[in-house]
Amino acid sequence: MNYTFTFLACIIAISANAQNYLVSFTGSGASSTVSNVKVENLTQGTSVILNENDVLRLTFATSDYKTPDNQSNGLKIYPNPMIENSTFEFSPPVPGAATISVIDMTGKLLVKMEENLESSTHSYRLSGLKSGFYVINVRGNTYHLSGKLLSKGDSRSSVSLEKVRHSSRSAFEETKKITPKGILATVDMAYTQGERLKFTGMTGIYSTIKMDIPSSDKTIDFEFSACTDGDNNNYPIVKIGTQIWMAENLKTTKYLNTDLIGTTSSPNLNISNETTSKYEWAYSGIETNVATYGRLYTWFTATDSRSVCPSGWHLPTLAEYLSLFDYLGKNGYGYEGVSWKTAKSISSSSVWTTSLLAGSPGNDMASNNASGFTALPAGYRSDYGWYAGIGTKSYWWCSSESGGFGDVTALNYDQQGLGISGVSKKYGCPIRCLKNL
């Protein structure tokens, strides 16, 4: 028998029947543990939280598939996912000879058992599986049952399959009673093929964002790295191409050495006559704005040698921002495939002022943020003390300067592209830090 062909046929049948994808999670870098995962469906505006070792099951809302008379998905597998062992049970529609087999994701046959089964409930225990996805097949003369199993174990023993029950009483129910709750639970989330999901993996002080459009079972790895500022604020990070960026605006009130960053006695104070002003502000002096939008800093503060960025991170150069823009344009992030129309791909999926221009951050916000950069319209503060742009635009300081002005990258709610400009170094603008190579 060609087991590779059988494996592929099973995957097609299972996908049609179960209409779901299983997504598991691993950690790397600073931590191999993933304590929690927040999953956001940006299209539907829904989200779920998974605990350590939980598995996400993406369920399809509708299906036109009708199960053939000679097929069934009546194979109960528990626990699924498994660590050390799992029990599966089924009731053959007719008595007679049957073949039970387990196949890995490459199509390799791991174990096979020939049985003569009665029309009652049969249970088998499977152990010895390494981490990965597997297919369990039960094939009789007139029926074929299949099920997917995820193993998160690390067994070094051989695969073992043994019969544990032949009775009308359900072994599935018995196993269910003695299995501790909260371990390897499966969390369901409604999903439609092609929707983009935002995954935020968290553990301790670490938080990493991954963007994905699932099209099959998969494992998502979060590469964790510390990103902690002088105020001990911890930031989520996101990898875009070869660069690793903060996925939120900076909000520290201290330099990395814990020196306080100055601020004006009034949030609206005119500082146009000062020379090397080193200040930070909450937008309009309202501290509650900081949690969402971060703080606004002068260029002199942003480039101070004491560093506002976390250890191991730095204020990006204009060339590094241009490298980000170039990557987005060359890797399909442009609106309708146009390389320069990448504003939507870095913009958050909320809080932008509505725009009628297709391809701008304020239009169809549910399709924003394909890169995970999660840019927010944080606005800015002029050197004369007035604030503007919250909800409509944002500038981010670069470490470079041109003609006496500080270089900034610019994003606007009703523009399709990303821009660069120069503004007064006394302006208050947001900061995103970039991880050192």
N, C-alpha and C positions, 0 to 999 in steps of 0.2 A: 504494500500500500504506500502511496506517496503522501507522507505525513505533512510535508510542506503545503501541498495542495489542500489537504484536509484542514490544516491550520488556517489558511487564508479563507477557505469557505466558512469556517467557524466564525472568524472575525466578522465577515460580512453578515452572517446570520445573526450573530449576537448584537451587532450594531443596529440592525433593522428591528430586532425584538426589543432590546433594552433601551435603545435610544439614549445612551448616556456615555460620558467620558469620565474616567477616574484620573484625578490629578493628585499626586503626592508631593511632598516637599522635603528638601534637604538643605543643610547649611554648610558653608565652607568659609575659608578665610579666618576671621577672628573667632568664629564659633561654629561648631558642627550641629548645634541644637537650634531648632526653630520652635520657640515657645508659643507664638501665635501668628496667624496669618489673616489679614483682612483682605477679602476679595470683593472688588467693586466691578459691577457690570455697568460700564459707562453709558451704554446705549439705553438700558432699561432703568438706570438710576437706582439699582438695588445693590445690597451688600450683605455679606455674611462674615462671621468671625469663626475661625477654626482654632482649636487648641492643639497643643503638642501631639504629634502623631496622627491627628485627624486627617482624613482623606476627603477631598472635594469631589462630589459626584455632580457633574453637569447634566441636568436632565432636559430633554427636548420636550417642549410644551405640546407639540402635536406631531402626529405621524400618520401617513396614509398607508403604512405597511399592514398587511393582514397576514397573520401567522398561518403557514400551510398546515394542512391536516396532519401531516406526518412529522411536524416539528413542535417543540414546546420549549419554553424557557423555565419550566418547572423544576429547576435544579437549585436547591437551597444550599448556600455556602455560608458557614459561620465558624469563627469570626472572619470577616472580610473587610479590611485587610487582616492578615495574620502575622504573628511573629514566630512562634515555635511550631504550631500545628493548626490545622483547620479541619472542620468536619463538613462534609457535604452529604446531602440526602436527596432521594428522589423516589418516585413511585412509577415503575414502568407501566405504560398503558396496556401492554400485553405481556404474558409470561414468555420465557424462552431465553435463548443464548444472547448475551450482550458483551460488548467490549468496553471497558473503562480505561481511559488513557489521559495522561497529563502532558501538555506540550508547552514549551517556553516560547518567547516572543520571536525567536529565530525559526520556529517551526520544528525544532528538535524534539523527538519523542523522549520523555524522561522516564516514564513508567507506564506499564500496560498490564491489565488484568482481564482474563476471560472468565465470565461468570454465567451460571444458569439461574435466572432470576424468576421469582414468583411475582404476581401482581399485588405487591404490598410495599411498605416503606423499607428502603435499604439505606444504610448509612456507612460511610467510609471516612477514615481519618488519614489525612495527608500531612507529612512532615518532611523535614530535610531540605526545604526550598531556600535558596538565596534570595536576596532582594530583587524584585522585578515583577512583571506581569506574566500570568500563566492562563492557559485555557484548559478547562476540564471538560472532557467529552464522555458521554454515555451513548453508545450506539447499539440499537437492536435491529432486528430484521425490518421493522416497519416504523421506526422512530429514531430520532437523534436529539439528545439534550445537550446543551452547552452552557457554560458559565465562565465568567472571567474572575480571576482571583489575583489580588495584589498581596505580595509578600514583602514585609519590611524586616525580615529576619536576616541573619548572617550565618546560616548553618554551614558547618564544614563536614557534616555527615552526608551519607547518600540519601537520595529521595526514597521515602517509604510510603506505601499505600496499604492500609489494612482495613478489613471489614470489622466494624464495631457493633453493628446492630442489625437484626433482621426481625422486625416486629412492626405491628401496626402503631406502636407508640413512637412519637417523633423524637429522634435524637437531637434534631435542631432545637426543639423546645427545651430539652434537658440541658444542652450546651448553653443555651441562652440564659438559663437560670443561674448558672454558676460562673458566668463570665463577668468580671468586674465592669461596672459602668464607667464611662469616660475614657476607656482605653481603646484607641484605634477606631473611634466612631467615624461614620460616614456622614458628611454634611451635604445636603442637597441644595442646588441652586439652579433655577430655571435658566435655560440657555438656548439661543438660536444660533445655528451655524454661521460663522463669520463675525460674531460680535467680539469686540475687544475687551479684555479683562485687565484690570489693574490689580496686581498682587503685591501686598506690602507684608514682608516677613519681618518679625520682631523677636528679639531675645535680649534680655538685659538692657544695656544702653544702645544696642545696635538695631538699626532699621534699614531695610533695603527694599527698593521697588523694582518689580519686573513687570513688563507689559507683554501680553501674549494673546493670540487668537487661537485657542485650542481647536484642533481638528482630529485628535485621537487621544488615547490614554497617554499620559506623560508624567515625568517628574521634573519639577522646577527647583533649581538650585539657587539659593540666596547667598551671594558673596558678601559677607559682613565685614565692615571696617569701621573703626571708631571715628566719630565726627562730633567732637565736644568742644564748645567754645569757653571763653573765660568766665561766663556765668554758669557753667555746667549744664547748658542746654544741649540736648542731643538731637541730631538731625537725621532724617532719612536720606539715603543716598540712591543714586540711579546711575547705571553705566550706559553710556550712549557711544557706540563705537568703541574706541580705546580710552575715552575719557570717563572719569567718574566725578559726578557733580552732586552738590547738595541739592536735594529736591524740595527745599523750602528756602525762603529768604532769611538772611541772618537777623538775629534779634538780640544780640548781646549788648550789654551796657558797659562791658569791660574789655580791655585788651587781653590778650592771651596771658600776660603776666599778672593779671587781675587788677591793674591800674584802671581807675574809673575813666570812661570816656566822658568828656565834658558835655554839658548841655546848657542851653540858654535859660535865663531866668524866666522868660516867657516863651511859649512855643511859637509865637508870632513875631519875635524880636527881629529887627532888621540887622543883619550882620554884613551888609554889602561893603562897609568901610574897613572890615577886619582883613588881615593879611593871610595868616595860616590857621584859619578857624578849624577846630577839631571838635565836632559836635555830633550828637545823635538825637533823633526825635521819634516819638510816636506820631503818626499822621494826625495833624490838627491837635496834637497834645493829648489825644484820647488813647489811653493805654490799652483799652480793650481791642484796638485795631492791631496790636502787635501780634497776638496769637495767630491771626490769619495772614496778615500782610508783612510781618517783620518790621524792622526799624529803617529809618532813613538816615544816611550818613553823609558827611561831606567827603570830598575826594581826599582831603588832607588826612582825615581819620582813616579812610580806606587804605591809604598807602603808608601809614605810620609804621615805623620799624618795629614797634611793639606787637604788631599784627592783630587784626580783629578776627582773622580766620582761625579755625581749630588747628591744633598741632598736626603737621603732616599735610596741611591744606594751604592754599594761597589765593590771593586775588588774581583772577585770570587776566592775561594780556589780551589786547584786541585781537592778536593773531590766534589765540586759543579759542576765542568766541567765533572767529571766522572759520576756524577748523571745524567747530560744531555745526555751523550753518552749512558748510561744504559737505559734511558727512550726511546731514539730513537730506540735502538736495540730491545727492548721488545714490541714496539708498531708499528711494521710494516714499519719502515722507512729505513730498510736495503735494498740494491739493490738485486733484485730477492729473497727477503725474508731472506737473510743472515744477521744475527743480527749485525755483526761487520762492514759491508760494508755501513756505514752511511754517508760517506763523501759528496755524492751528495745531501743528504737531507738537509744539512745546507749551501750549496754553492750557490752563486748568479747564475743567469741564463745567465750571460754574463761576458765578460772581462777575462775569463780564457784562457790560452794557450791551443790549441787543443791537445787532446790526443787520441790515438787509443785504449786505454784500456777501454772496456765497464765497466760502473759502477764508473768511475772516474769523478771528477768535470769537466775536460776538454773534456769529451766525451758526445755528445748529451746534450748540455747545457740547451736545452728547458725543459728537464725533471728534472733539478736541483731544489733545494730550497723547497722541500715539507714541511719543518718545518717553513719556513718564517724567519729563522735566517739570511739569506742573507750574508753569509761570502764572503769576497772579498780577492783576492790575493794581499795583500798590501805590501808584501816583508818585508825586515828588513834592519837595519844598523848595521854593525860590529863596535866593539870598536876601530878598526883601521881606520874607516872613510869611508869604501866603502859600497855601497848599492847593494842589490841583491834581486831577487825573485819576483819583481813586475810582476804580470801576471801568476806566477807559484806556489807561496806558501805564507803561512802566519803563524805567531806564535802569540799567545795571552798570555800576562802575567797572571800568577796566583799569589796570595799573598804569596804562600809558596816557600820554597827553599830546595835544596837537595845538600849536599856536596859542599857548597859554590857557587852553580849555582842557578839561578832563574828558577822556574818551568814554562814551557810553554805548551800549547796545540798546535798541529801542523796539518796543512792541506796542501796537495800537489796536483797539477793539475792532476797527473797521478797515484794517489794512491786511492784505494777504501775505506780505513779506516781512522779513526782519530787517531792521535798519541799524546804522551806526551814525553817531553824531558826536558833537562836542558841546558841553555845557559848562557854565561857571563852576569852578571847583568848590564854590561855597554853597552850591545846591545840595539838598538832601535827597539821596537816591538809594534804592535798595542794593544789596550785595548778595551775590551767589559765589561761593568758594569752590575751587577745583582741587581735586586730590593731586598731590605731588606724584610724579612718575617715579 
